[in-house]
């Protein structure tokens, strides 16, 4: 069977080369999860090697589900934020075992499968007004740009919450040639990627990652960049000294513990996983699909049921393998920005996740300062959706503005959606505009549920 028959490339105005390039780009921007997830879940007492293998396998399986069920260029992996909640809140703070936490993730995935089969998640997606959908795209753009700048340490914690990295301070502290030089490289990478974009160079985002990484390797070889593990500055050269081996999955595989699942605390934990995963996924699908012009004239995403089912099954499969909630990654926007439009993009990324099991030294050597420029430039591309928001109608524009600002400031896609929905319903009700706009009854239900969540959680 040809690629055309499998993925309908001509119908989606794309080709094999574009899709493969998009898949590689998406993978490169999110390969950090292979290094980060074992560290975070390792803090919960899980075997880091097993978590690495589980992360790669769960990402590959869930992403193949996305390609098979929906033919969309979205890539899935264990979600950032959800893994931190799993390790630091559920296990270390609430003192559940990681086996019980995996059980909560598994049950959440099963609930998602049911919600997907009953059209609840699709109905929620369709109920959100078009202006809010555009706002979600813009908010995600700001959010991932912020993540990129943080990952590269261009933006750092300070007395004013955040500020720019202090080069003078790094010279004084003697850390310029480790931490400081990576900030310089990240800023250079943003400029390089921007210039490649302006020049309309094919694969500009992927080239930006590779060029920035290459500049870092040159700096390491010449002594401008010095390894300092205490500052998170590791060798930029792949390390094959331990050979090629796949860490055993045995310590985490099928290690779920269902004791105590009927307790109120367990329900709260499961609901928290459920809420964040549901609205992070919906937000990512809304934002990325809107930017790629995949939504129809009514703002609906064709084949969304398949996309949501892939997400739900991926979560349950990931829990069985031994990792936290698997979800659609916002970094999928980088592949879409490269022209990815079909499941071939997802299949390419899935294959790379599979290969990463055997070539982990290469993928784990990609530094965050090299992927940061990709996130910043993709953030810019997603920001352009702001021109589609109707700023002439304040009952549309103000909730959109609230949703946009909430995402980066509250560091959460789901919180941005919650704030946007609540403000949209309240403003239109109080000003008497609700009836003329024919707001979906589900929007009222969502607004009440969001308010209830803030009161109870």
N, C-alpha and C positions, 0 to 999 in steps of 0.2 A: 504494500500500500504506500503510495507516495506521500510526501510531506504535504502536498497541496490538499489531498483528500482528508488527511488527518487533521490539519490545522486551518484549512480554508484561507491560505495566505493571500491570494489575490483579492478575495472578498474583503479582507481586512487591510488592503493596500500596503502589504509588506512582502518581504522575501526571506529566504533562509539565512542569508548573510546578516541581515539586519537583526533578525530574531536571535541568532546565536550571539552576536555582539551585545545585544541587550541583556541576554541571560548571563553572560560573563560579567558585564558591568554590575548588574544587581548583586550577583554573588560576591564580587569584590567589595562592594560597599557594605555587605552584611556578614562577611567572613569573620569579622571580629567576634561574633557570637560563639564561634568555636573555641575561642580563647577565654572569653569572659564568662560564659555560662558555667563551665567546670569550676571556676574560681568562686563564683557566687554560691552555687549549690554545694560546693565543697565546704563552705562555712557552716552548712547545715549538717555536716557529718557524712555526706555522701562521697563515694569514691570518685575522685576527679577524672581518672582515666575512663571509668565506665560512663560518667556523665558526658565526656567528650564524644564517645562512640554513640551514646543515646541521642545527643544533640544532632550529630551528623545524620544518623539514620532517620530520626523523627522529621528533620527538615526535608530530607530526600523524599520520604514516603508522603508527607502532607503536600509537598509541592507537586508531586506526580498526581496526587488526587485532584489538585487544582487544574492541572492540564487535562486530565481525563474527564472530569465532571463538568468543567466550565469553559475550557479552552481560553483561559485568560492568562496574561503575563505576570500574575501575582505570585510571589514567592513566600513561603512560610518557614518559620523557625521558632524555637522557644523565645517568648517575648521578654524584652527588657522591661523592668518594672514589675512584671508578674513574677519573674524569677527572684527578684529582691524581696517582694512580698512573701513569697514561698519560704525563703531562707531566713530572713531577718525578723519577720513578724510572726508567721505561723509556727516556725520551728523554734527559733531562738527566744522570741518574746512570749508567745502563747504556750510554748513548751510542748507542742505536739511533736511526735516523731516524724521524720521525713517520710516514713512509710505511710503514715496516716495522711500527710499532706498530699502524697501522690494519689491516695484514694480519693481525696477531695477533688483533685484535678481530673481524675478519671470520671467521677460522677458528673462533674461539670460538663465534660465532653459528651456524656450520654444525654444529659438534659438538652444540650445544644443540638444533638441529632434529632431529638423529639421536636424541639422548637423549629428546626429547619424543615422537618417533614410536615409540620402543621402550618407552615407559611407565616409564623409569628415574626421571625427575623426579617423576612422579605417585606411584610406589611409595615414594620417599623421603618425600614429603608425608604419605602415609597411614601410614607406619611410625612417625612421631613420636607419642608418647602424648598424650592429650588434655590432661593437666595441663601438659605442656611447651608445648602449643599456646597455652593460656591465658597461660602465662608469657611467651611470645614477644610476645603482644599487650601485656602490661603493660610489658615491657622496651622495646618500640618506643615506648610512651607516654612513658616517662622519657627515652628517647633523643631524640625529636623535640621534647620540651619543652626539653631541654638545648640542642639546636640553635637553637631559637627564642630562648632567653635569650642565647646566644652571638652570634647574628646581630644582636640588638638592643644588644649590649654591656652588658647588665645583668650578665652573668657575664663576667669577663675573666681573662686569664692573670695569675698572681702567684707569689710565692715559695712559696705553699702550693698550687701548681698552678692552682687557680682561686679567685676571690673575687668579691665584689660590686663593682660600679663605684664609684669614689671620687668623690663629688660635691665634697667639699672640695678634692681634688686637682685637679679640673677647673676650679674657680674660681681656684685658685692659678696653674694653667697657662694660664688664659685660654681654655679650650676648652669652658666650660659652655654657651655659646650656639651651639655647633655639635654637638659630641658629647654633652655632658651633657643637653641638652634632649631629644635623641632617646631617651635612656634614660628620662627622665620620661614622654615620650609613650608609650613601649612599656609601661611599668608602668600608665599610665592606660588604655591599650588593653586590657590583660589584665583590669582591673577592669570596664571597659565591656562587653567581650565576655562576661565572667562574669555580669554583671547581665542582659544580653540573653538569655543562656541560661536563667537562673533565671526570667525573665519569659516564657520560651517564645516569644520573638519569632521568626517565620519568617525564615530566612536570617541567624540571629544571628552566625554566624562571618564571613560575607561582610560584613554590616553593620559588624562590629567592625573589619575591615580598612579599609573605606571611611571610617568615622568617624575612625579613628586617622590615616589619611593626610590627611583633611580638616583635622584639628586641626594637623597638621604644616604644611600649606599656609598656614593662618591664622598660625601662628607665623613662617613665612618672610615673609609679607606685612607683618607687624607688626614684624619685626626681632628677634623672640625666637630665631629659628633663623637662623644665618648659614652660608652655604656655605663649606666648607673641604675641597677635594679631597684635601689631604694626609691628612686624617682619614677619608676615605671619605664625607664629607658633601656630597652634590651637591644641585642644585636639585630640589625636589619637584614643580615644575611641568613638564608635558610640553614638550619643545623641538622645535618643527616648523620651526626656522630653516633647516634643510637640505632642507626639503620632504619628500616621500614617495618613497622609493626602496628597492628591494630589493638588498642587496649581492650581487655575483656569486658563484656557487657554484664557478666554474671552478677557482680555486686549490686546492681540496681534492677535487673530484669525481673519483672513480675513480682516485685517486692512490696505490693500494696497491702496496707493493713486497714481493714474495714471496722475495727473495733471502735465503738464510741460514735459511729456515724449518725446515731439518732439524737445526739446531744444538741442543745441550742448553739453552743459555741462552734460546733462542727458545721452547722447550717450557715452560720454567719460567715465562716471561712469560705465555704463552698459558694455562697452568694457573692462574696467579694470577688472571687476568681471569675464567677459568671458575669458579673456586671462589667468589670474592666475588660474582659475578653470580648464580650458582646459589642460594646460601644467603641472599643479600640478597632475591632475588625470592621464594623460598619463605617466608622470614620475613615479608615484607610481605604476601603472600597469606594466610598463616596468621593473622597478627595482625589485619589489617583485616577479613578474612572472618569471623573468630571474633567480632569486635566487632559485626559487622552481622548475626550469627546466620545466616550463609550455609552453615555446615557442617552436614552431616547428623548423625544420631544416633551414627554411628561416627567422627565427626570428619573426614569426608571432604568435599572441595569438589567439588560437581558441575561438570562442564564444565572441570575444571582443565586438561585436555590442551589445550584451545583457548587458555586464558590463558597457558600456558607456551609454546605455539607462537607466540603473538603476541609474547612477550618475545624469543624466539629469532630470529624473522624481523626484528623491530625492530632487534636488535643488528647483524645482517648488513647490513640496509638503511642503518643509520646509518653503518657503516664505509665503505660505498660512497659515501655522500654527503660524508663527511669529518668524523665526530665519534666520540668514544669511546663505550664500551658504553652502549647504551640499555636501560633497565631499568624495572621497575614502581616508581613513586615512593611512598614511605611517606606523602607528603602527600595521597595519595588518601583517607586516613582523614578529611581535613577534609570532603570531599564526602560520604562515607558518613555522617559525623556530621550533615550537613544533610539526610539522608534519601535520598541517591542509592543506587539498588539495581540499576540496569540499564545496558546499554551506551549509553543515551541520555545519561547523565552523561558517559561517555567521549567520545561524538561531540561534545557541546557543548564540552568542553575541547579536542578536536582542532581544531574550527572556529576557536576562539580562538587556537590556536597558528598556524593558517594566516593569520588576520587580523593576527597580531603582525608578520608580515613587512612589512605595509603600515602598521601603526599602532604600530611599535616605540617611538616617543617616549612614548606613553601607558604601555605596559607596562613600559618600562625606567625610568619615573619612580616606580614603586611602590617605596617604600623598605623595607628589611628590618625596620625598627622597626614598620611597619604590618602585616607578615605574621607577625611574632613572636607577637603575642597569639593568633592563630589556632592556631599550632603548640602553644603552651602549653595552651590550652583543649582542643584535640584530644588532647593528651597526657593530660590529666585524664580525658577520656572513655574513653580506652583503658586507663587505670589501673584502671577499675572492674571489669575482667575478673579482678582479683586475688581477688574474692569467689568465683570459680568453682574456684579451686585447692583441692585437698584437703590442708589443713594438718594433718589428723589422721594422715596417713601420711607420715612423715619421708622415706621413700625416694622419694616423689613431690614433697614440699614443698621439700626441700633442693636437688635439681637445678633445680627451678623457680626458686628463690631465686637460685641461681648464674647461671642464664640471664638473669634479670631484671637483676641488678646488673652483669653483664658488658657488656651492650649500651651503657649510657651511659658506664661507666668505661673500656671499651676502645674506645669510639667506633665500634662496628661491630655491625650486626645479625648478620652471619655468625659473628663470634666468640662472640656470645651463644649462638647455636644450637650451635656446636661445644662450648663449655664445658658447656652443658646436656646434650647427648647423651653426652659422655664421663662426666660425673658420674652421670648416670642409670644407665648400663650398669654402671659400676664399683660403685656403692653397692648396686644390686640383686643383682649377682653375689656380692659379698663377704658380704652379709647373708643370702644364700640365698633371696632373694625372686624371683629371675629366672624360675624355672620356673612358679611360681603365677601370675605376671603374663603369661606367654606373650609375652615381649618378642619383637618381630619380628627374624628373623635379620639383616635389613637394618640394624637399629640397631647390632648388633655390628660389622658391616662399616663403618658410618659412624664409629663410635667409633675403630676401628683406623685408618681413613683420616685422621681428624682428628689423632690422635696422630702419625701419620706426617708429616702436613703441618707440625706444629710442630717436628718433628725436622729436616725437610729444608729448610723455607723460612725 
